[in-house]
């Protein structure tokens, strides 16, 4: 690091994922974008008698410890928070949290979704929100929550990143990229949908005023400043608080016609558009229109991502038969191609548990033999994800009237050479892999932009492309083999 770079401002990014949280500091200069991990902590859900919950107090403590570690590294210009989407906490009239937030994988959601759709047509919901149907969307979770004793005391709903911002600053708001995942947001106007909220019998007062990435949420409360060592008056900057929105902001695209896959626990595959696609064809294809930075639309579909592989590994670890990841991937590379393919989005894969057995269940249902050994399962998962990336991006391009020239694969999945190469092979498009830490980079860059250090999305992306390690994969092999595998999978769905 050069002597002058030490004077570039530093921003603290709180980045909470489905399995772990981190506080990362980012140093931003004209030709510098450097991340340093200050603290990492586990995000382990807790199963209580009434369902699966997030251990939100542990997450809060991990964040506070991380900010204290960040403060020891030198002056911090601001703090920004991103997390996953859809989950929330309810506050009472005193601003106290009512209960422990539910986890989106909790089983209460499916019957609640069915009840909502029995009284409100799916077409009606999509025409306003443009949101992909997932049983854990906030709108369905709220339907389940209304039957509880807590509901009568609820006065404010805060999505997870907004709840943590509230605990840091005492200020209440709803950041738009996350609000757009609730199913209660108007995709055209970029505001809460009073019509849908009323139609579903919810109180409009539950939903706070919206905030945009770059807004100032407030400053650290005195006890937060005292614990962390960050100065009084340290601002908390609103970032794209949906982690995928921050990741897309850091996609290093320098040319038009790009698609993205933000690959971690989930694969979020899609396009960046100027306006939502709310057609019946789009609804039937289950595409979502979520808000991005500067009013852009993240037109995408959620695909069950590396969750499948990680759940397989957890099962093998419990059984004491787990090879290391490197050995698993080497075995997968040697395994027979297309021996078995699955739809990653089969609902049977959603809950935690014995993933290899559930893969066997799906293969038996579709007339396929189970893979041979752990490497065979890994090959099945990665080839199936590559096919899902292919199908999703091709369909998105058709529905949006776009022609694709390149795929940017970011996030933790970008470290997986097999997945990156097989995505290029399956799609017939070049793949640029990286950055791995796209979400944290987007968080930091949006703080830096609010402080006048970088320009708009194009400037941010050019800085990422100049400063981060990227890998490039060209399509190779037999595209026809991928066509046949896709046809086989489609036939199994019928």
N, C-alpha and C positions, 0 to 999 in steps of 0.2 A: 504494500500500500504506500502510495506516495505521501510526502510530507503534507502537501496541500489537501489530499483527500481526507486527512484526519479532521479537518475543519468542516467537512460536509455534514449537514444535519443528519441526525439519527432518529428513526421512527420505530416505535414498538408495535409489532403486529401480534395480536392475540388470535390464534388460529386453532379452532376447535373442530376436530373431525369426529367421526363416529366411533373410533377406537382409541384415539389419543388426542391430547392437546399440547400445544407448544406456544411459547412466547418467543418470538424471533425479532431481533433488531435488524433494521435495514439502513444502510448508509447510501445516500443518493447524491450524486454529483453529475456534472455535464456528461461524463463518460464513465461513470461509476455506479454500480448497483450491486451491493455486496450484502448478503444476509449472514447473520450469525445467530445460531440457536442459543438462547439464554437459558431456557428451561423446558423440559418435556415431562409430561405426566400422563398417566393412564386415564382413559375414559371408559369406566366399567359400569354398565347398567346394573341395576339391582332388581331382582324379582321379588316383589312383595305379594302378600295374599291377594291383593286386588289388581295385580298386573305388573307389567315391566315398566320400570321408571328409570329416569336419568338421575345419577347422583350429583345433583346440581350444586350442592354445597361443596363437594369435593372438587368439582370443576372451578368453582369460584375461588377456593383456596389455592388450587394449582395456578390459576391466573394471577392471584395476588403474589404468590411466591415467585412466579415468573417475572412480574413487573419489578419486584425487588431485585431480582438478579439482573434485570436489564438496567436498573438505575445504578448498580455497582459498576457498570461498564462505561459510564459517562453520561453527559447531558442527553435527555430524550426530548425531542421537539413535540411529540404528541403520541397518542395511543389510538389504535383502531382495532375493532373486534369483528371477526367473521366466524360463523358456525354453519352447520347444516340448516336445512329449511324445515318448515311445517310445524315443528313442535313449539310449545309455548308454556308460559306460566300465567296464572290469574292472580291479580292483586285485589285486596279488599279496599274499603274506603280509607283505611289508614296507610295504604301502600305496602301492606304485608303480603307475602306470598301465600297463597292458599294451596297447601298440599305440595307434593313433589311432582314435577312435570312428567307426564307419560312419555314413553319411548314410542316412536312411530311404528316399531315392529310389534307392539302389543296387540293381542288378539281382539280387543274390543272394537277395532276399527271396521272390520269387514261387515258385521251386521249393521253397524251404524250407517255405513255407506249405502247399504241396500235400503235402509229405511228412508234416507234422504232422497234417493233416486225414485222411490215409490211415490213420493209426493211432489217431486220437482224433476222434470224431464232432463236427461243428460244434455240434450241439445240446447235447452234453455240456459243451463249453467255454462256450457262451452261458448255459446254465442256472446256472453259477457266476459267471462274470465279467460277463455282460451286455454284453460288448464287441462293438461293430460289427466285422464282418470287414473288415480292411484288410491287405494282404499284408505291410505293414511293421510290424505290431504287434510289440511286444518279444518275445512268446512265439515268433514265427516267426523273428525275427532271431537269437534264442538258438539255435534249431535249426540255423541256418546256421553260427553261431560254433563249435558243438561239434566241428566237423571240423577246427579249426585247432590248431596247436601251443600257442597261448596258453591254450587252455581248461584244460589240465591244471594250469596255475599260478594260475588265477583263484580268489580267495577271497572277493571282495566285488563286488557289482554296484551301481553308482551311476548313476541317471538323470542327465541332463546338469545340471540345477540342483543336485542333491545333490552331484555331483562338484565343482562350483564352490564350494559351501558348504564342502565338505571341504578344498579348497585354501585357503580363507580362514581356517578355524577349526581344522582338524585333527580335527573330529568327524564321525562317520558316522551317517547316518540316511536314511530314505526318506519324503518328504513325500507325504501320502495322495492329493492330487488328481492328481499325476503317477503314483504307483504304480497308480492305478486304470486307467491306460491300457495297462498291460503285458499284460493277458490272464491274469494270474496272481494276481488280486486278487478277493476274494469280495465281490460287489456288495451282498449282504444284510448281512453281518457287519461290513464295513469293515475287514477284515484280510487279510493274505496268505492265499491258499488253499493250505494244506498238501496237500490232496488233489490239486489240479491240479499243483502243483509236483512231487509224488511221481509222479503219473501220467505226467508227461512226462519223468521220469528226471533231474530237476534237483536239485541240492543245496540243501536249505532254508537252509543257512548262508550262501549267496550273498546272501540278501535281508535287508537291515538292518531294525532296529526302525523302526516307523512314527512319523512326526511329524505333528502337526496344525498348520494355519495358526494363528499366534499363539504357538507354542512358541518358546523361545529355543534356537537351535542351538549357540551358544557365543559366544566373543569373538574378535576378530581376533588372529591369530598375530603375534608380535613383528616378523617381517620384513615382514608385510603392513602393520602399523601404521607401521613406519619408512618404507616406500616411499610409502604414500598420504598420510601426514601426519595420518591419523585417530588419535585418542588410543588408547593401550593400554586395553583394556577395553571398546571400542566393541562393542556386541552385534550379532550377526547374527540377525535375527528370521526364523523360518520364515513364509513367506507362502503363498498358493495358487500353488505353483511352476509348475503348468501355466498357460501364459499365458492360455488361454481361461477357466480358473477364476477368475483374477484379473480378467479383463475382465467376466465375468458378475457378480462381486461389485460392480462399479461401474456396472452397468446402472441408469439413473436411473428405475426403475419405482416409482411411488407408488400403484399400484392393482393389484388382482388381474387375472388373465386375460391377462398379458403373455407374449409370446414374444420371443426374442432371436435376432439374427443377429450373430455376432462375425466381421466380414468383413475379412480381410487376404489373405495368400497363400492361405489356406483360408477358406471360409465355414462357420462352425459354427452351425447353425440348430437351435433346439430350445426346450425348456421347462425350468423349474426345478421339481423334484418333491420330495416328502418320502420317496418309496420307489421302488426300481427297478421297471421294467416288464420282466419276464423271460419273457413269453409267446412261444409259437412264432410268432405273428403279428408280434411285435416283432422277433424274430430274422430272419424272412423279409424284413421290410422294412429290415433292416440298420441298426437304431437302436442307439445305444450308451448305456450307463448309467455315466457317469463321476462321480466324487466332486466335490462342491462344498464350499463353506464350511459349517461347522456340520452336517455330515452330510447335506446336501442332495444331490440327484442332478441332474446335468446330463444330461437326456434329449435327445439330439441326434443329428444325422447330419453327418458330414464331407462337405462339398461342395467340389470343386475351385473355388477362389475367384478372386481377382484374379491368381493365378498365370497363368491363361490370357491375360489382357490383357498382363501384364508380359513373358511369353515372346514374345508377338507383337511387342511394342515392341523387345525385344532383337534379334529377327530383323531387323526393319526398320532398326534402328540399324547392325547389321553390314552390311546391304546399302546403307546410305547413303540410305535413302528414308524415314526416320522423321520425320513431323511432330511438333510438340510435343503434349503431352497435351491442352492446351486445344483445339488445332485438331482433334485426333482426335475429341474428344467433340462438338465442334460439327458435324463431318462425320457422326458417328454419329446425332446428333439429326435430321439432314436425310435420312438414308438411309431406304430403303423399309422399313416395319415388317414384321417376321416374314418377311423374304425367306429366311432360313435359321435353323434352330434346331438345337442340339446338346444332347446329354447331357453336362454338364461332367464327369461322373464316368466317362466312357469311359476304360478303362485306357490307351488310346493317348496320353492327355494327361499321364500321370504324370511321365515322364522329361523332363529339360531337352532343348531342341532347337528345331527349326523348327516353331513352333506353327501358323502359317498353313497350311503344307503338310499338317499333321496334321488341321486342321479341314477342309481340302479332301478329305482321305481319308475322313473320317467322313461328310461331306455326299454324296460320291459313293456311298458304301455305302448311304446312306439315300435315294438318289434325288433329291437337292437340288443346285441349281446353286451354285457358289462365290459369295461376296459380291463386290460391286463396290468395289474400292479399300479402303484401310485403314479408312475410316469404316464400311464395310459389315461388315468383320470385327469391329470394336469393337461395333457394334450387335448382331451375332449373339451375341457373348460376353455382353454385358450383359442382353439379353433372355433368353438361355438361363439366366443366373444368377437372374434374377427368377423365371423359371418353376421353377427348382430350389428356390428359397426357398419359393415357393407350395406345391409338391408336398410338400416335406419338412415344413413346419409344419402343413399340413392333416392329413397322415398322423400326425404326432406327437400332435396334439390328439385325433384319433380313438382312437389306441391307448391314450392316457393318460386318456381320458374327460374332456377339458377343453374349454372354450369360450374362444376367443381374442377379445380385444377390441382389442389393439394390438401392434405389432411395434416393438421397440427395436433399431435397427441401429447397432452401435458398431464402433470400430476404423477403420483407414485407409479402408475402403470407404465409410464414412459421409460422406466428403468428396465422393463422386461423386454429383452431383445426379441424373443419369440413372438410376443404379442404385437410388437411394432412391425416386424417383418411380415407376419401373417396378415395384419391389417392392410399393408401395402399390397401383398399378393392377392388378397380376397377382393379388394376394391379396384385394383389396376391403377392406383394413384400413388404418387410419391408421398411418403410420410416423413414429416419432421418431428422428432421426438425431443421433448423438453420445452421449457424447464420443468424439472421435477417439483420444485417449490413454487408452482405458478400461483397458487392461492395466496401465499404469504407475499410474493412479489406484487401481486395486484393490490393487496391491502396496503403495502408500503408505498407503492406508486400513487395510489389515490390520496394518501396523506400528503405525500410530497407535492402532488398537484395542488392540493388545497393551500399549501404553503408557498405556491408560486415557483416551485423548482423545476417542474416539467409542464409540458403543454397537454393537449388533449390525447385521446386514445392512440392516434397515429404516432405521436411523439413517444408515448410510453412504450408502444410496441417496438419502435425502432431502438429504443434504449435497451430493451430486453434482448432483442436480436443481436445487438453489438456486444453485450456484456455477459451473456449466459452461454453455458455449454449446450450445444444442440447436436443431435445426431440425425443423419438422413438415410432413409431406406427407399430403395427403388423396387418396384414390383419385379418379381422373378417367378419362375416356375410356370406351371400349367394353370392358367385362369379357368380353363374348362373344368378342371377338377373341383375348383371352388363352386363353379356353376352347378355341377352335379350334386355336390354336398348341399347347396342351398335348395335345390329342387327336392332332394330327399327329405330335408327338414320341413319344407313346405307341405309335402305330401303327408308327413306324419302328423301335421297340425289338423289336417282335414278330418 
